[in-house]
Amino acid sequence: MKILIAEDEEFSRKMLQTILIKDGHGVIAVEDGQKALAIFEKEVPDMLITDWMMPDLDGLELCRRVRALHLTSYVYIILLTALTEKERIIEGLNAGADDYVTKPYDRTELLARARAGERVIQLERSLRQKNMELVEALAQVKQLKGLLPICMFCKKIRNDGNYWQKIEEYLVQHTEADFSHSICPECMEKNYPDHVKRKKEQAEKVTPEIA
């Protein structure tokens, strides 16, 4: 994951960065909420781990501002806090945090919560991809339900690029259908009358007489 850390205490910030890099993540670490918010103007991390108590822009307000951004993907937020009162924890979650870790934190607990967040992120990505595929499929269905310009003589269809295509080419491009060409009885009799006549004569010859 791409993880952004916002922590004003230098030792804690470097410790967090080392732990997460060793776990295989890409990490950006800044010392306050304003700098963390500025990162979002350049790139959107997968996860934000932020301390609650920071000067200028604290972790609580940082959570609120991140949630107010119109982001294309979900950012999982873990709040680091020494505040253990239930009311304060609820306040942090209501501000937009997904999870919290109390300070001083345990390394294994921190990584476990980060990995839980990673599962949520992967699920969100999967759902977003499926939604995109559904939107594309619905757009194709809508297009096929609309009015299609078709030539009254050759039966070609005019596509969006003002190009005339054979109807089977158009349907192959816009649906999952495939075609195997054949000839209906009416067209067979019209275009190959001799062949039809021979078939009828052969059928009459092999038909047994009824006693």
C-alpha positions, 0 to 999 in steps of 0.5 A, spaced: 500 500 500 501 507 499 501 509 506 501 517 508 503 518 516 502 524 519 505 525 526 509 531 529 513 527 534 519 525 530 521 519 534 514 516 533 514 518 526 520 515 524 519 508 528 512 508 524 515 509 517 520 503 519 515 498 521 511 499 515 516 499 510 519 493 513 512 490 512 512 492 504 509 498 504 511 505 500 511 510 506 510 518 506 511 521 512 510 528 514 510 532 521 503 535 521 496 535 518 497 541 513 503 537 510 499 531 510 493 535 506 497 538 501 500 530 499 492 529 497 493 534 491 499 530 488 497 523 489 492 519 493 494 514 498 491 508 500 491 509 507 492 515 512 495 514 519 495 520 523 496 522 530 490 526 533 494 531 537 498 535 532 499 543 532 495 547 527 491 542 524 490 536 528 488 529 526 481 529 527 480 535 523 485 532 518 480 526 518 474 531 516 477 534 511 480 528 507 473 525 507 470 532 504 475 531 498 472 528 492 477 522 491 476 517 486 478 511 491 477 510 498 482 512 503 482 508 509 484 512 516 487 509 522 487 514 528 493 514 533 491 517 540 493 517 547 485 518 549 482 512 551 475 515 553 469 512 549 466 518 548 473 521 544 474 514 540 467 515 538 468 522 536 474 520 532 470 515 528 465 520 527 470 525 524 471 519 519 477 515 522 476 507 520 480 505 526 484 507 531 490 505 535 492 507 542 499 510 544 503 507 546 502 502 540 504 495 540 507 493 533 504 487 532 497 490 533 499 496 529 500 491 523 494 487 524 490 493 524 493 496 517 492 489 514 485 489 516 485 496 512 488 493 506 483 488 506 477 493 506 481 497 500 482 491 496 474 489 497 473 497 495 477 496 489 474 490 487 467 493 487 469 499 484 472 495 478 465 491 478 461 497 478 465 500 472 464 493 468 456 494 470 456 501 467 459 499 461 454 493 460 448 497 461 451 503 456 451 497 451 444 495 453 442 502 452 445 503 446 442 497 443 435 499 446 435 505 442 433 507 435 438 504 430 439 507 423 438 501 418 439 501 410 432 499 408 435 496 402 442 492 404 440 492 412 447 495 414 447 499 420 450 506 421 454 506 427 456 513 432 462 514 427 457 515 421 460 509 418 455 503 415 456 496 418 453 489 416 448 488 422 452 482 424 459 486 425 455 491 429 452 486 434 458 482 435 462 489 437 456 491 441 454 484 444 457 477 446 453 474 440 457 470 435 454 468 428 454 462 424 451 463 417 446 459 414 440 460 409 433 460 411 428 456 406 425 462 403 431 465 401 434 458 399 428 457 394 429 464 391 436 464 390 437 457 389 431 454 385 434 448 382 438 446 388 431 446 392 427 442 386 433 437 386 432 436 393 425 435 393 425 430 387 430 426 391 426 426 397 420 424 393 424 418 390 426 415 397 420 416 400 417 409 401 410 408 398 404 406 402 401 399 401 
